Amino acid sequence: METDKFALDKKRLGRGAVHTGLTHECGVFGAIATGKWPTELEISQIVCWGLVALQHRGQESAGIVTSEGKCLKNFNVHKGMGMINNIFNDEAIKKLKGNLGIGHTRYSTSAASEEVNCQPFVVHTQHGALAVAHNGELVNCDSLRKMVLSRGVGLSTHSDSELITQALCLNPPEGEKNGPNWNARIKHLMQLAPLSYSLVIMLRDKIYAVRDPYGNRPLCLGKILPSGEPLYGDCDEKRQAEGWVVASESCGFLSIGAQYVREVFPGEIIEMAQDGIRSIDIVDRPGDKAQAFCIFEYVYFARSDSIFEGQMVYAVRLQCGRQLAIEHPVSADIVSSVPESGTAAAHGFSRQSGITFAEVLCKNRYVGRSFIQPSTRLRQLAVAKKFGAISDNVRGRRIILVDDSIVRGNTIGPIIKLLRNAGATEVHIRIASPPLLYPCYMGINIPTREELIANKLSPKQLAVHVGADSLEYLSVEGLVKAVRSDIQVKSPSTVGHCTACLTGDYPGGEPKLFEW
């Protein structure tokens, strides 16, 4: 008899999820000019550069939607399959005129990799055009789909993100007297779908930034400063802003002349308009549930120069490596990493252990992140082409090789073989995260339990399987300790992380509990 978790795995596969490895769903970005409209800011170019900075979050498709303001009813839209720089050439950018715009870069988890599923989604309502870009995955997607269809609404895609646009078109329970109450509509959506999402919602003259009440997916604010103004240091609320941006990560802010301000709070709704921004509401979590920011943003998904919870991702990964060296020391000649997401942890391991860090793998930078490829065949080919061994650093050495995670276990083996062929005498694998044991239902495409190698083999068995002399993982307690070592928040009670893929403890309970 199959367990509930296995049944959920199959159900998720049945609604179109693509299981190819550890992949993130997408990144969202929005920008609006303040002051005089038409603006001198090149909003479409700012959004495009913002998406380039988020390219690591998805490589299948991308889209940008802009608006010129109150006078025009229609949005300017450009979408396509592939990498951002291939989709948005100079001609496309010039056509995307506007004073505000949102963008999206995608990897699919709940719908096929097709152009019809490219975001942002645009719908035309009785109150004008509406565009939505979504990062995450609706836990109660099936029940929400049934509810929307029961209202007589037709759907053109299998994407859960389209459900968000349709739910926003519904009148809120309390009704509306003087036109649409977008705050009430967004709150109604958040009550219908507790998680998981970060959203940018664009009307003709406004953008709403929304983060789910659990804070599961990241979202942050930045201020576009006048040219020449310093971008570092604490944000001064009194400094003049030429515009505002919102993004899944802060890593691209400096490249567009924006200063990091803060994260959008869990459950917060922020209105961005021509005259500035304001926080208009915060939706509480159900009952006494804890905040649940995805801990794997620190481990793998985020760019190392992004800031979450007042700390830089690089610093957390460094601390993970230190903790890993404390928990699983081993005698060796050098510490190295599987570039590039394992590099910071390897430096931390090196500093804690006192063993010299040296590069042993040369990465082909013209091959994309292997886990982000949309098919198993492409992913395997990418791994084969991705690395070369630096023989002078390898030959005759005992090597500790640090990586950020192991999913299926079919990529670390060829790397170990490569190092042994280059003359390594010992290869000890250290993983800067705990073993992945459970699938994710909140926007991370982690395979089913049957496919996760940690459910099949113990660390010792896996070491034999991949040809390593030893293999050890960071503990869950060690990861949490590393993540929380330097968190800068006003109240410790606001700190909480989702470890569902490691422990099976899902925010708000099992996903089936959200169904009606």
SVG drawing of the C-alpha trace seen along z (x, -y; Angstrom):
<svg xmlns="http://www.w3.org/2000/svg" viewBox="-21 -65 73 67">
<polyline fill="none" stroke="black" stroke-width="0.4" points="0.0,0.0 1.5,-3.3 2.0,-6.1 0.4,-9.5 3.7,-11.1 4.1,-8.7 0.6,-9.3 1.2,-13.0 4.4,-12.5 2.3,-10.7 -0.4,-13.3 2.0,-16.1 3.6,-14.3 0.1,-13.7 -0.6,-17.4 2.4,-18.1 5.4,-18.6 8.7,-17.9 11.2,-16.0 14.7,-16.4 16.7,-17.2 17.1,-20.1 15.6,-23.1 14.0,-26.4 10.8,-27.6 11.6,-31.2 12.6,-34.8 10.4,-37.9 11.3,-41.6 9.4,-44.8 10.4,-48.5 8.5,-51.8 9.6,-55.4 8.7,-58.0 8.1,-61.7 7.4,-63.0 5.9,-60.7 7.0,-60.0 10.1,-59.1 13.7,-59.4 14.5,-56.1 14.7,-53.2 12.3,-50.9 12.3,-48.1 16.2,-48.0 16.2,-48.1 13.7,-45.1 15.8,-43.3 19.1,-43.7 17.2,-42.7 16.2,-39.5 19.7,-38.8 20.8,-39.0 18.1,-36.4 18.9,-34.1 20.2,-31.4 16.7,-31.0 15.4,-29.8 16.6,-29.3 13.6,-28.1 11.7,-31.2 11.3,-34.9 8.9,-37.8 8.6,-41.5 5.4,-43.5 5.4,-47.4 2.8,-50.1 2.9,-53.7 0.5,-54.8 -3.2,-55.8 -4.0,-56.9 -3.4,-53.7 -5.5,-50.6 -3.0,-48.0 0.3,-46.7 3.4,-46.3 4.4,-42.6 7.4,-40.5 8.0,-36.9 10.0,-34.0 11.7,-30.7 15.3,-30.5 17.9,-32.8 17.1,-36.4 19.8,-37.9 18.5,-35.9 14.9,-37.0 15.4,-40.7 17.4,-42.4 17.6,-46.1 14.5,-46.1 12.4,-44.3 13.5,-46.6 12.7,-49.7 9.1,-48.5 8.6,-48.0 7.9,-51.6 6.7,-52.4 6.9,-54.1 6.5,-50.8 7.1,-47.2 7.4,-43.6 9.4,-40.6 9.8,-36.9 12.4,-34.2 11.1,-30.7 11.8,-27.1 8.6,-25.0 7.4,-22.8 3.7,-22.7 3.2,-23.1 5.0,-22.2 8.0,-24.1 6.0,-25.8 5.6,-29.4 2.0,-29.5 3.2,-29.1 5.6,-32.0 5.1,-34.7 4.1,-37.4 0.5,-36.4 -1.7,-39.2 -5.5,-39.2 -8.1,-41.9 -10.6,-42.6 -13.6,-44.9 -11.2,-47.3 -8.4,-47.2 -5.4,-45.1 -3.7,-43.1 -0.3,-41.4 1.1,-38.9 4.5,-37.3 4.8,-34.4 7.7,-32.7 6.6,-29.6 3.9,-26.9 0.4,-26.9 0.1,-24.1 -3.6,-23.8 -3.5,-24.2 -6.0,-21.4 -8.7,-22.7 -8.2,-26.3 -8.5,-25.2 -11.8,-23.5 -13.1,-26.6 -12.1,-28.9 -13.6,-26.6 -16.8,-26.3 -17.2,-30.1 -17.5,-29.6 -14.0,-30.8 -12.0,-29.2 -8.3,-28.6 -5.8,-28.6 -2.8,-26.9 -2.0,-24.3 0.1,-26.7 -0.9,-27.4 0.3,-31.0 -2.7,-31.6 -5.0,-30.7 -3.6,-33.7 -4.6,-36.1 -8.1,-34.6 -8.5,-34.6 -7.6,-38.3 -10.5,-39.0 -12.9,-37.7 -14.9,-40.2 -13.7,-40.0 -16.3,-38.5 -17.0,-41.9 -17.9,-43.4 -16.7,-46.6 -18.5,-49.9 -16.4,-52.4 -14.5,-50.4 -12.0,-47.6 -10.4,-47.3 -7.1,-45.6 -6.0,-45.3 -9.1,-43.3 -8.7,-41.2 -5.1,-40.4 -6.0,-39.5 -8.8,-37.3 -6.2,-35.5 -3.9,-35.1 -6.7,-33.5 -7.6,-31.2 -3.9,-30.2 -1.7,-30.3 1.5,-29.5 3.8,-29.4 4.4,-32.6 6.2,-35.9 4.2,-38.0 4.5,-41.2 1.1,-42.4 0.9,-45.2 -2.0,-47.5 -1.9,-50.4 -0.2,-52.7 0.7,-50.6 2.7,-47.6 1.8,-45.4 4.6,-43.3 3.2,-40.4 4.8,-37.7 3.0,-34.7 2.2,-34.8 4.8,-32.1 7.6,-34.0 8.5,-30.8 9.7,-32.5 12.1,-35.5 11.2,-39.1 13.1,-42.3 12.9,-46.0 15.4,-48.4 15.5,-52.2 16.8,-53.6 19.0,-56.6 20.0,-59.5 23.1,-58.8 26.3,-59.3 24.8,-58.7 26.6,-56.0 24.8,-52.7 26.5,-51.2 25.7,-51.7 22.4,-51.8 19.4,-53.0 18.4,-56.6 14.6,-56.8 15.0,-60.6 17.2,-60.2 15.5,-61.1 14.4,-58.1 14.1,-58.1 12.3,-54.8 11.7,-51.6 12.4,-48.0 11.3,-44.7 13.0,-41.4 13.3,-37.8 16.9,-38.6 19.0,-41.7 22.0,-40.5 21.2,-42.6 20.4,-45.9 23.9,-47.5 24.0,-46.8 20.9,-48.9 21.8,-51.8 19.5,-50.6 20.2,-50.4 19.0,-47.5 16.3,-48.7 14.8,-45.6 12.9,-42.4 9.1,-42.3 7.8,-41.0 5.9,-37.6 2.2,-38.3 3.0,-42.0 1.3,-43.8 3.3,-46.8 1.9,-49.3 4.3,-50.9 3.1,-54.0 4.2,-57.2 4.4,-59.1 6.4,-56.3 5.7,-53.1 3.7,-52.2 3.0,-49.1 -0.8,-48.7 -1.4,-45.5 0.1,-42.4 -1.8,-39.1 -1.2,-36.9 -0.3,-33.2 -3.1,-30.8 -3.1,-30.0 0.2,-30.0 2.2,-28.7 5.9,-29.7 7.6,-31.6 9.0,-29.2 11.6,-30.8 13.1,-28.2 16.4,-27.2 17.6,-25.9 17.8,-29.5 20.9,-29.7 22.2,-26.3 21.9,-26.4 19.4,-28.6 20.4,-32.2 23.3,-34.0 26.1,-34.4 25.9,-38.2 22.2,-38.3 21.0,-39.3 18.4,-37.5 17.4,-38.2 20.1,-40.9 22.9,-38.5 24.8,-37.8 24.3,-34.3 28.0,-33.9 28.6,-34.4 26.0,-31.7 27.6,-29.2 31.0,-30.0 29.5,-29.2 28.0,-25.9 31.5,-24.8 32.9,-25.7 30.1,-23.6 30.7,-20.8 34.4,-20.7 33.4,-20.5 31.0,-17.7 33.0,-15.6 36.8,-16.2 39.1,-14.1 42.8,-14.1 43.7,-15.4 46.2,-17.5 43.8,-20.0 40.2,-21.2 38.4,-22.0 34.9,-22.4 32.6,-21.5 32.3,-25.0 30.7,-27.3 27.9,-26.9 30.1,-24.7 33.1,-27.1 32.1,-29.3 31.4,-26.2 34.8,-24.8 36.5,-28.0 34.7,-27.7 35.8,-24.1 39.4,-25.1 39.5,-27.9 38.0,-25.8 40.2,-22.7 43.4,-24.6 43.8,-22.5 44.8,-24.6 42.2,-25.4 43.1,-24.8 41.1,-24.5 41.0,-21.0 38.2,-21.5 38.1,-23.9 34.5,-24.8 33.5,-25.3 31.5,-28.5 29.7,-28.1 27.7,-25.2 24.7,-26.2 23.8,-24.9 23.2,-21.2 20.3,-20.9 18.4,-23.7 18.2,-21.9 14.7,-20.8 15.4,-17.1 17.5,-14.3 19.4,-13.7 20.4,-17.3 21.4,-17.4 23.6,-14.4 25.3,-15.7 26.0,-19.0 27.7,-17.3 30.0,-15.4 31.0,-18.6 31.2,-20.8 34.5,-20.1 38.1,-19.5 40.7,-18.5 43.6,-20.7 46.2,-17.9 49.0,-19.8 46.8,-20.3 45.3,-16.8 48.2,-14.4 49.3,-12.5 47.0,-14.5 44.3,-13.5 41.4,-15.7 38.4,-16.9 35.8,-17.8 32.9,-20.0 29.6,-20.2 26.3,-22.0 23.9,-19.1 23.3,-15.6 20.0,-14.9 20.0,-11.7 23.7,-11.0 24.5,-10.6 26.7,-13.6 29.2,-13.3 30.5,-9.9 31.8,-11.1 33.6,-14.0 35.3,-11.6 36.4,-9.4 37.8,-12.5 39.9,-13.3 41.1,-9.8 42.1,-9.7 44.1,-12.9 46.1,-11.2 44.2,-11.9 45.1,-9.3 42.0,-9.9 38.7,-11.7 36.6,-12.5 33.2,-14.1 31.6,-16.5 28.1,-17.9 27.3,-21.3 23.6,-20.4 21.7,-17.5 20.4,-14.6 17.4,-15.4 14.7,-13.0 11.3,-14.5 9.9,-16.3 9.0,-20.0 5.5,-21.2 6.3,-24.9 8.2,-25.8 11.4,-23.7 11.4,-20.8 12.8,-18.1 12.2,-14.6 10.0,-12.0 11.2,-10.1 12.0,-7.0 14.4,-9.1 16.2,-10.8 19.4,-8.8 19.5,-9.5 16.3,-7.4 18.2,-4.4 21.7,-4.6 23.4,-5.5 26.4,-7.9 28.8,-4.9 26.8,-3.0 26.7,-6.1 30.5,-6.6 31.0,-3.1 28.4,-3.8 30.1,-7.0 33.7,-5.8 34.6,-8.1 36.8,-7.2 34.2,-8.7 31.1,-10.8 29.3,-12.8 26.5,-15.4 26.0,-18.4 23.3,-17.8 20.0,-19.5 20.9,-21.1 24.2,-22.2 22.6,-23.8 20.0,-25.7 22.8,-26.8 24.9,-28.1 21.9,-29.9 20.9,-31.6 24.4,-32.5 24.3,-36.1 20.6,-36.8 19.8,-40.5 16.1,-40.9 14.2,-43.0 12.7,-40.0 14.0,-36.4 10.3,-35.2 10.1,-36.3 12.8,-33.8 11.7,-30.5 12.9,-28.3 11.3,-25.6 13.2,-22.3 10.5,-20.1 12.7,-18.6 15.1,-17.5 12.7,-16.6 9.2,-16.1 7.9,-18.8 5.8,-20.9 4.7,-24.5 1.1,-24.4 1.0,-20.6 0.8,-18.1 -0.2,-19.7 -3.4,-17.7 -4.6,-19.6 -5.0,-22.7 -7.5,-21.0 -11.2,-21.7"/>
</svg>
